[in-house]
Every structure is written in C-alpha cells, then in structure tokens.
Amino acid sequence: MAWKNITVEIDGVSFLSHVNDKVFTIPFSAGLGVGDNFKAGGKNYAVASVENFMDRNEILIIQRNEVKNDKPKTRRNDNQAGGKDVELQSDDGRPSED
C-alpha cells in the first residue's frame, strides 16, 4: 500500500501528514505521545506507539488505534405530516352535512 497525504488535527491545529494503513508520519512539533488523541479523515484515533524517526526530532512515526464513537445517535423528529382532522366528503365531493 502506498503512502497518502492527509491532514491531521491535534487540539484544533492542523498538520500535513502521511498515512499507510495503521501508520502515520506526523511532524515532531505536534508533540504527540502514547495515549494522545488526534483526528484524521473524519475519524478519531488514539496513539498506540510513537517513534522519533532516527532521533532527529523531525518526524514521529505513529501506530494508531481507531477510537469508536459508541454513543447512540439521536432519533429524528416525528413526522409532523398528517394527523389533522379531515372533514368527510360524500361521493359528490361536497362536505357532508350531519
């Protein structure tokens, strides 16, 4: 699988990054550590492991775990259409008289 460019958001700050399956390369300045969370591609991730590539303080190699949002989704509003009292009409289309 090839590396892809992706934008990673950490505490509201965006960083240009690369991803290859479960591995991210993120700039060292992001300051991520094990257990920290970040967002990429509309998903939330937790850092499983961090490696300072070649100890050069330039790039962090991040192994990630996806954080699942297991909260139940709110229901949609009830359908408000219908439910009105409809006056009965006879076969000729005129309102019936009781």
Secondary structure as GFF3:
##gff-version 3
##sequence-region A 1 98
A	DSSP	beta_strand	4	10	.	.	.	ID=ss1
A	DSSP	beta_strand	13	20	.	.	.	ID=ss2
A	DSSP	beta_strand	23	27	.	.	.	ID=ss3
A	DSSP	three_ten_helix	28	30	.	.	.	ID=ss4
A	DSSP	beta_strand	37	40	.	.	.	ID=ss5
A	DSSP	beta_strand	43	52	.	.	.	ID=ss6
A	DSSP	three_ten_helix	53	55	.	.	.	ID=ss7
A	DSSP	beta_strand	59	67	.	.	.	ID=ss8
###
